[in-house]
Amino acid sequence: MLTKRIIPCLDIKEGRTVKGVNFVELRDAGDPVELAKIYSDEGADELVFLDITATVDKRKTLAELVTKVAKAINIPFTVGGGISTVEDVKVLLNAGADKISINSSAVKNPQIINEMAAEFGSQCIVVAIDTRNVDGIDFVHTHGGRKATLLKTQEWAQEVCDRGAGEILLTSMDHDGTKAGFSNALLAEISSALSIPVIASGGAGKMEHFKDVFTFGKADAALAASIFHFKEIGIPELKSYLAGAAISIRK
């Protein structure tokens, strides 16, 4: 049985870590290099680094900052934001990223998933899906959640899997920052249908939410930001709790 992963997320804007609610009302959460090192030392399984305004501002992810973060940690590291070409991926992998995450560019040009997977291997390619429920239907959103699409979330998840993505990072915009729990029903539906791992994002507020997302949500990994940044939950304590709840977790 594969162990479940705990993944802190560093949402970056103008070189600082930020966190909001439902993708807005951002507040400063600290220096990303310092936070990355703390999480690595505390036993996080991986890190995700998202330049959350890169696509909106038509900028590329800050490769220099990626290098600084990569040098500070010894765990796998995924980078996303403004990535739209094979060349972008090369730059970030050379800067120290282990994987890259694409979202808006994949929706705009789905073939880029195939191209990136062929060039770098599926294990390097994470497709992030920001989803919001509209009148009972889950739809994909892009550009940091600002732009709605007509893509149904479940169908898009299957397509990116078929195109060669190695993992999906599924963020429920309805749950993001609310600390009310993950979107377990949607996660379970997608995880059960796909052959690749699904990372759950959006809604973590207490330790029980992680237990629930691994059992009811069938997620392979759980990502959170503010509860770690503001020291509401410690990673060592969370892992101890999950181990006690019979969740297979990396020590």
VENSULHU-V325892 format. One record per residue. N is the residue number from 1. RES is the residue in one letter. SS is DSSP state (alpha for helix, beta for strand, coil for the rest). PSI is psi as a letter, one per 30 degrees, with the letter a starting at -180 (none if undefined). Layout:
BEGIN
((N RES SS PSI) (N RES SS PSI))
END
This chain:
BEGIN
((1 M coil k) (2 L coil k) (3 T coil k) (4 K beta k) (5 R beta k) (6 I beta k) (7 I beta j) (8 P beta k) (9 C beta k) (10 L beta j) (11 D beta k) (12 I beta k) (13 K beta k) (14 E coil h) (15 G coil g) (16 R beta l) (17 T beta k) (18 V beta l) (19 K beta k) (20 G beta a) (21 V beta k) (22 N coil h) (23 F coil g) (24 V beta a) (25 E beta h) (26 L beta k) (27 R beta l) (28 D beta k) (29 A beta g) (30 G beta a) (31 D coil k) (32 P alpha e) (33 V alpha e) (34 E alpha e) (35 L alpha e) (36 A alpha e) (37 K alpha e) (38 I alpha e) (39 Y alpha e) (40 S alpha e) (41 D alpha e) (42 E alpha f) (43 G coil g) (44 A coil k) (45 D coil e) (46 E beta l) (47 L beta k) (48 V beta k) (49 F beta j) (50 L beta j) (51 D beta j) (52 I coil f) (53 T coil g) (54 A coil e) (55 T coil e) (56 V coil e) (57 D coil g) (58 K coil h) (59 R coil l) (60 K coil l) (61 T coil k) (62 L coil j) (63 A alpha e) (64 E alpha e) (65 L alpha e) (66 V alpha e) (67 T alpha e) (68 K alpha e) (69 V alpha e) (70 A alpha e) (71 K alpha f) (72 A alpha f) (73 I coil l) (74 N coil h) (75 I coil l) (76 P beta k) (77 F beta j) (78 T beta k) (79 V beta k) (80 G beta l) (81 G coil j) (82 G coil g) (83 I coil k) (84 S coil f) (85 T coil l) (86 V alpha e) (87 E alpha e) (88 D alpha e) (89 V alpha e) (90 K alpha e) (91 V alpha e) (92 L alpha e) (93 L alpha e) (94 N alpha f) (95 A alpha f) (96 G coil f) (97 A coil k) (98 D coil e) (99 K beta l) (100 I beta l) (101 S beta k) (102 I beta l) (103 N coil d) (104 S alpha e) (105 S alpha e) (106 A alpha e) (107 V alpha e) (108 K alpha e) (109 N coil i) (110 P coil f) (111 Q alpha f) (112 I alpha f) (113 I alpha e) (114 N alpha e) (115 E alpha e) (116 M alpha e) (117 A alpha e) (118 A alpha e) (119 E alpha e) (120 F alpha f) (121 G coil k) (122 S alpha e) (123 Q alpha f) (124 C alpha f) (125 I beta j) (126 V beta k) (127 V beta j) (128 A beta k) (129 I beta j) (130 D beta k) (131 T beta k) (132 R beta k) (133 N beta k) (134 V beta j) (135 D coil h) (136 G coil g) (137 I beta k) (138 D beta k) (139 F beta k) (140 V beta k) (141 H beta l) (142 T beta a) (143 H coil h) (144 G coil h) (145 G coil g) (146 R coil f) (147 K beta j) (148 A beta k) (149 T beta l) (150 L beta g) (151 L beta k) (152 K beta k) (153 T alpha e) (154 Q alpha e) (155 E alpha e) (156 W alpha e) (157 A alpha e) (158 Q alpha e) (159 E alpha e) (160 V alpha e) (161 C alpha e) (162 D alpha f) (163 R coil f) (164 G coil g) (165 A coil k) (166 G coil f) (167 E beta l) (168 I beta k) (169 L beta j) (170 L beta j) (171 T beta k) (172 S beta j) (173 M coil f) (174 D coil f) (175 H coil f) (176 D coil k) (177 G coil f) (178 T coil f) (179 K coil g) (180 A coil g) (181 G coil l) (182 F coil l) (183 S coil i) (184 N alpha e) (185 A alpha e) (186 L alpha e) (187 L alpha e) (188 A alpha e) (189 E alpha e) (190 I alpha e) (191 S alpha e) (192 S alpha f) (193 A alpha f) (194 L coil l) (195 S coil g) (196 I coil l) (197 P beta k) (198 V beta k) (199 I beta k) (200 A beta k) (201 S beta k) (202 G coil j) (203 G coil f) (204 A coil k) (205 G coil f) (206 K coil l) (207 M alpha e) (208 E alpha f) (209 H alpha e) (210 F alpha e) (211 K alpha e) (212 D alpha e) (213 V alpha f) (214 F alpha f) (215 T alpha d) (216 F coil e) (217 G coil f) (218 K coil g) (219 A coil l) (220 D coil f) (221 A beta l) (222 A beta k) (223 L beta k) (224 A beta l) (225 A coil d) (226 S alpha e) (227 I alpha f) (228 F alpha e) (229 H alpha e) (230 F coil g) (231 K coil h) (232 E coil e) (233 I coil k) (234 G coil k) (235 I alpha e) (236 P alpha e) (237 E alpha e) (238 L alpha e) (239 K alpha e) (240 S alpha e) (241 Y alpha e) (242 L alpha e) (243 A alpha e) (244 G alpha f) (245 A coil g) (246 A coil g) (247 I coil k) (248 S coil j) (249 I beta k) (250 R coil k) (251 K coil none))
END
